[in-house]
Amino acid sequence: MFETPSASSTSSIPTTTSSTSPADDGEVPWLTDDEQFAWRAYLRGSRALEAVLDAELQDFGMSLAEYELLSMLSESPCLAMRMSKLADQTVQSRSRVTHTATRLERRGWVERKPAPDDGRGIQLLLTDDGLAAVRSAARVHATGVQEHLIRQMDPALFRSLGDAMDKVCTHLLGDPVDNYNP
């Protein structure tokens, strides 16, 4: 952990690793030891979890990001969704969703169609091959989420994790997690 700079320091960047309290520095609200531990555990744990889940899906020829888009399409009415809504729901840029859709389209797993409600939007439609692909990967993905995340804590702690992340989503996106469904 960083220590706040001393008044005689010429740099505003901390140079030591001693513990401090957020109240110790008028400019930087440093994290407490407990906050720093939780923050770094979150960062490392979430990245490790995503890496493992992504690696497990590689056997099915898809990344975790691709699986997320395919699974959202598989859960939506008519197996289709506007690409802009997919971007919003997955918290990805429209450009990233476009690139992901291009890869999925090359595999024959999705098709782009004009949105039925206007001529400007593009809808992504899950093909029969795409539905088969997401269904074949779903068991491994669900098992991975259960094994690597859910079973690592008691149900109350897992529920607290969901509640905490719902608050973060609501704060940052203005949209609680329960609105994530297509």
C-alpha positions as a printed Julia matrix, in Angstrom:
182×3 Matrix{Float64}:
   0.0     0.0     0.0
   1.16    3.5    -0.7
   1.97    6.08    1.91
   0.91    9.61    1.29
   3.73   11.93    0.23
   5.35   14.11    2.84
   5.12   17.87    2.67
   8.81   18.04    1.7
   8.36   15.56   -1.14
   8.85   16.99   -4.61
   6.55   14.42   -6.19
   2.83   14.05   -5.64
   3.13   10.28   -6.2
   3.59    8.14   -3.05
   6.95    6.46   -2.81
   6.6     3.99    0.07
   4.3     1.09    0.82
   3.21    1.83    4.38
  -0.43    1.85    5.37
  -2.34    5.1     5.57
  -5.84    6.23    6.23
  -7.9     8.11    3.64
  -7.99   11.09    6.01
  -4.16   11.42    5.99
  -4.0    13.3     2.69
  -6.06   16.32    1.73
  -5.76   15.59   -1.99
  -5.9    11.82   -2.42
  -8.55    9.67   -0.71
  -6.25    6.67   -0.15
  -7.86    3.3     0.42
  -7.74    1.79    3.87
  -5.96   -1.54    4.28
  -9.3    -3.37    4.21
 -10.48   -1.43    1.15
  -7.18   -2.05   -0.64
  -7.33   -5.78    0.13
 -10.93   -6.07   -1.11
 -10.27   -3.96   -4.22
  -7.2    -5.94   -5.26
  -8.9    -9.25   -4.47
 -11.81   -8.17   -6.68
  -9.52   -7.14   -9.56
  -7.37  -10.25   -9.43
 -10.26  -12.63   -8.79
 -12.49  -11.23  -11.54
  -9.66  -11.29  -14.07
  -8.66  -14.84  -13.11
 -12.28  -15.97  -13.31
 -12.77  -14.42  -16.75
  -9.52  -15.99  -17.97
 -10.52  -19.48  -16.79
 -14.06  -19.23  -18.17
 -12.69  -17.93  -21.47
 -10.16  -20.79  -21.68
 -12.88  -23.36  -21.04
 -14.95  -21.97  -23.89
 -12.03  -22.1   -26.34
 -12.71  -25.84  -26.73
 -16.02  -24.81  -28.32
 -14.38  -22.3   -30.66
 -15.58  -19.21  -28.83
 -14.42  -16.63  -26.33
 -16.3   -15.59  -23.2
 -17.32  -12.33  -24.92
 -18.65  -14.27  -27.89
 -20.49  -16.7   -25.61
 -22.12  -13.79  -23.78
 -23.5   -12.36  -27.03
 -24.65  -15.77  -28.28
 -26.33  -16.62  -24.97
 -28.12  -13.25  -24.87
 -29.41  -13.85  -28.38
 -30.51  -17.38  -27.39
 -32.55  -15.93  -24.51
 -34.17  -13.12  -26.5
 -37.5   -13.27  -28.32
 -37.1   -14.51  -31.89
 -33.39  -15.18  -31.16
 -32.58  -11.63  -32.25
 -31.59   -8.29  -30.72
 -30.48   -4.87  -31.94
 -26.71   -4.61  -31.9
 -26.89   -1.33  -29.98
 -28.88   -3.07  -27.22
 -26.35   -5.92  -27.15
 -23.6    -3.33  -26.67
 -25.51   -1.68  -23.82
 -26.4    -4.97  -22.14
 -22.85   -6.37  -22.29
 -21.22   -3.02  -21.43
 -19.13   -3.1   -24.59
 -18.6    -0.44  -27.21
 -20.68   -0.64  -30.36
 -17.44   -1.07  -32.28
 -16.42   -4.07  -30.19
 -19.84   -5.69  -30.64
 -19.56   -5.07  -34.39
 -16.16   -6.81  -34.5
 -17.46   -9.71  -32.39
 -20.52  -10.01  -34.64
 -18.25  -10.12  -37.7
 -16.31  -13.08  -36.24
 -19.54  -14.87  -35.32
 -21.02  -14.15  -38.75
 -17.97  -15.69  -40.46
 -18.62  -18.88  -38.49
 -22.25  -18.89  -39.59
 -23.5   -18.42  -36.02
 -25.27  -15.06  -36.53
 -26.72  -12.98  -39.35
 -27.21   -9.22  -39.55
 -30.61   -7.95  -40.61
 -32.13   -4.49  -40.72
 -34.06   -3.78  -37.53
 -37.78   -4.32  -38.21
 -38.87   -1.13  -36.4
 -36.66    1.25  -38.41
 -34.23    1.2   -41.29
 -31.27    2.61  -39.38
 -30.65   -0.1   -36.79
 -29.09   -3.49  -37.3
 -30.38   -6.58  -35.61
 -28.23   -9.62  -34.89
 -30.04  -12.92  -35.44
 -28.84  -16.22  -34.0
 -28.73  -18.94  -36.67
 -29.5   -22.61  -36.11
 -25.75  -23.31  -36.1
 -25.23  -20.51  -33.59
 -27.94  -21.89  -31.34
 -26.34  -25.33  -31.52
 -22.94  -23.83  -30.68
 -24.17  -21.89  -27.64
 -26.14  -24.91  -26.41
 -23.08  -27.16  -26.67
 -20.97  -24.65  -24.71
 -23.64  -23.82  -22.12
 -23.09  -26.88  -19.91
 -19.34  -26.26  -19.66
 -19.87  -22.55  -19.03
 -22.52  -23.06  -16.33
 -20.39  -25.75  -14.68
 -17.38  -23.41  -14.76
 -19.32  -20.54  -13.17
 -20.58  -22.87  -10.45
 -17.19  -24.5    -9.81
 -14.97  -21.42  -10.0
 -17.28  -18.85   -8.4
 -20.51  -19.98   -6.79
 -19.14  -22.99   -4.89
 -16.23  -20.95   -3.56
 -18.51  -19.19   -1.09
 -21.62  -19.82    0.94
 -24.96  -18.77   -0.6
 -25.28  -15.68    1.6
 -21.85  -14.4     0.52
 -22.65  -15.08   -3.12
 -25.94  -13.18   -2.75
 -24.01  -10.3    -1.15
 -21.65  -10.29   -4.12
 -24.64  -10.03   -6.46
 -26.17   -7.25   -4.37
 -22.87   -5.35   -4.32
 -22.37   -5.59   -8.07
 -26.01   -4.61   -8.66
 -25.34   -1.41   -6.7
 -22.24   -0.75   -8.81
 -24.19   -1.31  -12.04
 -26.99    0.95  -10.89
 -24.48    3.66   -9.88
 -22.43    3.48  -13.09
 -25.06    2.56  -15.65
 -28.26    3.76  -14.04
 -29.59    0.28  -14.63
 -29.79   -2.53  -12.08
 -28.6    -6.0   -13.04
 -32.16   -7.39  -13.12
 -32.67   -5.35  -16.31
 -29.84   -7.3   -17.98
 -32.21   -9.8   -19.55
 -33.03   -9.32  -23.24
